[in-house]
Amino acid sequence: MGLILSLIGLVIAALTWGALVPAMHFMAFASILIINAIIVGLIIGAVLGAIGGLVAFYVE
């Protein structure tokens, strides 16, 4: 359960930041923004994963 939430959170975060951030800036900054998007996506995914882990711990 927790792992599933973590993966879903990571995918959503990566898609959201990966799609929106580079589109709002010049292509010259795209590589930097993609790296930032990946980092932010990983952070959001980790947070959702931690929440999912706690939920799974208490539910199971």
Secondary structure, DSSP 8 states (H G I E B T S, - for coil): -HHHHHHHHHHHHHHHHHHHHHHTS-GGGHHHHHHHHHHHHHHHHHHHHHHHHHHHHHH-
